[in-house]
Amino acid sequence: MGIWSRPSGVGQTVQPSAASVSTVPGNRRASASSPKYVEIADVLRQQITSERLAPHTLMPSERELSEAHGVSRMTARNALSLLEAEGLVYRRPPRGTFVAEPRVTFHVGSFSDELARAGKRPAAQLLWAETRDVPAVMTEFGDGPAHAVRRLRYADGEPIALETSYFHRELTPGLLDRSLDESIWQLLREEYAIIPARARALVRSIVLDHASCSRLMIRSASPGILLTRWTYDAEGRCFEFAQDVYRADRAEFEVEASFDPRAR
């Protein structure tokens, strides 16, 4: 598969002139000693995050940036590459570089519910479903294999995550014979009376392997987020263990915490 790019005609793609891109330092995060490409990227970043440059807007070209800031085209290219690495812009050769949509903010929980909350349409493509041994890190299922399911998850038709889930076989008999291209949690509620009650998770930044990048339609060795999670029902039983890989340019996770007022 090729590198994913947004379809034409989505959003406004009006290119601002070089003069319309501010070069005033106000509120920059870059220090005075920062490389020039970092300073240029910071100016553009502020305009993107403040929505002065809307999603799918065509960014100034390398030539326009180099002329506006009095730098080489290589420096301008490095500024755009920095923003691309942060997930703020995407390239669509030969048309240029465009402002990316904001990341989807997830909480640890149901992928489908999280996307619905964000106003996006979830979808799933089943890649395989079979009986497999669980990873060594998972000890709560006891001895024996589990029902294993791998799916490619979409947000508004865009591939955004790869889910690999293991389900306790004794709690989910016949699961692999069911239709698994919709919400599995909804299936567990309706068919197995399993009510997800709590979860714990580990979040880690990773570099995606070639196979994952191909599935997610992004460049090889792109940054990703590995979410390893354990999900428990109302009776305290761990019914699912999952290792989910998200595109770092399209997803972020929000964490809430409560503290003991006596904590130091």
Solvent accessible surface area in square Angstrom, and as a share of the most:
residue,aa,sasa,rsa
1,M,156,0.70
2,G,51,0.49
3,I,101,0.51
4,W,41,0.15
5,S,42,0.27
6,R,11,0.04
7,P,85,0.54
8,S,73,0.47
9,G,74,0.71
10,V,62,0.36
11,G,51,0.49
12,Q,113,0.50
13,T,52,0.30
14,V,86,0.50
15,Q,72,0.32
16,P,22,0.14
17,S,63,0.41
18,A,26,0.20
19,A,100,0.78
20,S,56,0.36
21,V,4,0.02
22,S,32,0.21
23,T,66,0.38
24,V,108,0.62
25,P,79,0.50
26,G,45,0.43
27,N,144,0.74
28,R,62,0.23
29,R,165,0.60
30,A,20,0.16
31,S,64,0.41
32,A,108,0.84
33,S,105,0.68
34,S,23,0.15
35,P,74,0.46
36,K,91,0.39
37,Y,73,0.28
38,V,36,0.21
39,E,25,0.11
40,I,1,0.01
41,A,0,0.00
42,D,1,0.00
43,V,6,0.03
44,L,0,0.00
45,R,28,0.10
46,Q,46,0.20
47,Q,7,0.03
48,I,17,0.08
49,T,89,0.52
50,S,68,0.44
51,E,135,0.60
52,R,156,0.57
53,L,13,0.06
54,A,43,0.33
55,P,48,0.30
56,H,9,0.04
57,T,13,0.07
58,L,31,0.15
59,M,2,0.01
60,P,1,0.01
61,S,44,0.28
62,E,30,0.13
63,R,123,0.45
64,E,29,0.13
65,L,1,0.01
66,S,10,0.07
67,E,114,0.51
68,A,39,0.30
69,H,26,0.12
70,G,70,0.67
71,V,30,0.17
72,S,64,0.41
73,R,131,0.48
74,M,112,0.50
75,T,29,0.17
76,A,0,0.00
77,R,87,0.32
78,N,57,0.29
79,A,0,0.00
80,L,3,0.02
81,S,45,0.29
82,L,51,0.25
83,L,0,0.00
84,E,41,0.18
85,A,69,0.54
86,E,52,0.23
87,G,4,0.04
88,L,30,0.15
89,V,5,0.03
90,Y,28,0.11
91,R,49,0.18
92,R,59,0.21
93,P,107,0.67
94,P,136,0.86
95,R,111,0.41
96,G,28,0.27
97,T,10,0.06
98,F,4,0.02
99,V,1,0.01
100,A,10,0.08
101,E,46,0.21
102,P,96,0.61
103,R,74,0.27
104,V,4,0.03
105,T,43,0.25
106,F,2,0.01
107,H,51,0.23
108,V,59,0.34
109,G,23,0.22
110,S,15,0.09
111,F,11,0.04
112,S,20,0.13
113,D,79,0.41
114,E,20,0.09
115,L,0,0.00
116,A,66,0.51
117,R,133,0.49
118,A,46,0.35
119,G,68,0.66
120,K,45,0.19
121,R,144,0.53
122,P,46,0.29
123,A,38,0.29
124,A,17,0.14
125,Q,77,0.34
126,L,72,0.36
127,L,39,0.19
128,W,63,0.22
129,A,35,0.27
130,E,65,0.29
131,T,68,0.39
132,R,97,0.35
133,D,112,0.58
134,V,27,0.16
135,P,36,0.22
136,A,102,0.79
137,V,85,0.49
138,M,8,0.04
139,T,108,0.63
140,E,73,0.33
141,F,20,0.08
142,G,51,0.49
143,D,151,0.78
144,G,43,0.41
145,P,45,0.28
146,A,1,0.00
147,H,19,0.08
148,A,0,0.00
149,V,2,0.01
150,R,66,0.24
151,R,11,0.04
152,L,4,0.02
153,R,7,0.03
154,Y,47,0.18
155,A,3,0.02
156,D,73,0.38
157,G,44,0.43
158,E,14,0.06
159,P,3,0.02
160,I,0,0.00
161,A,0,0.00
162,L,2,0.01
163,E,10,0.05
164,T,17,0.10
165,S,6,0.04
166,Y,16,0.06
167,F,2,0.01
168,H,34,0.15
169,R,106,0.39
170,E,148,0.66
171,L,34,0.17
172,T,0,0.00
173,P,85,0.54
174,G,37,0.36
175,L,0,0.00
176,L,45,0.22
177,D,132,0.68
178,R,102,0.37
179,S,84,0.54
180,L,5,0.02
181,D,67,0.35
182,E,126,0.56
183,S,26,0.16
184,I,9,0.05
185,W,31,0.11
186,Q,95,0.42
187,L,29,0.15
188,L,0,0.00
189,R,92,0.34
190,E,117,0.52
191,E,86,0.39
192,Y,36,0.14
193,A,81,0.63
194,I,4,0.02
195,I,90,0.45
196,P,24,0.15
197,A,62,0.48
198,R,137,0.50
199,A,41,0.32
200,R,111,0.41
201,A,35,0.27
202,L,100,0.50
203,V,81,0.47
204,R,146,0.53
205,S,98,0.63
206,I,48,0.24
207,V,108,0.62
208,L,5,0.02
209,D,87,0.45
210,H,131,0.58
211,A,67,0.52
212,S,9,0.06
213,C,1,0.01
214,S,32,0.21
215,R,91,0.33
216,L,0,0.00
217,M,60,0.27
218,I,24,0.12
219,R,106,0.39
220,S,70,0.45
221,A,67,0.52
222,S,19,0.12
223,P,67,0.42
224,G,1,0.01
225,I,26,0.13
226,L,33,0.16
227,L,3,0.02
228,T,11,0.07
229,R,15,0.05
230,W,10,0.04
231,T,2,0.01
232,Y,12,0.04
233,D,6,0.03
234,A,80,0.62
235,E,133,0.60
236,G,42,0.41
237,R,96,0.35
238,C,10,0.06
239,F,0,0.00
240,E,3,0.01
241,F,0,0.00
242,A,0,0.00
243,Q,54,0.24
244,D,1,0.00
245,V,19,0.11
246,Y,9,0.03
247,R,6,0.02
248,A,20,0.16
249,D,39,0.20
250,R,3,0.01
251,A,1,0.01
252,E,76,0.34
253,F,38,0.16
254,E,85,0.38
255,V,123,0.70
256,E,140,0.63
257,A,72,0.56
258,S,116,0.75
259,F,165,0.69
260,D,66,0.34
261,P,134,0.84
262,R,200,0.73
263,A,66,0.51
264,R,288,1.05
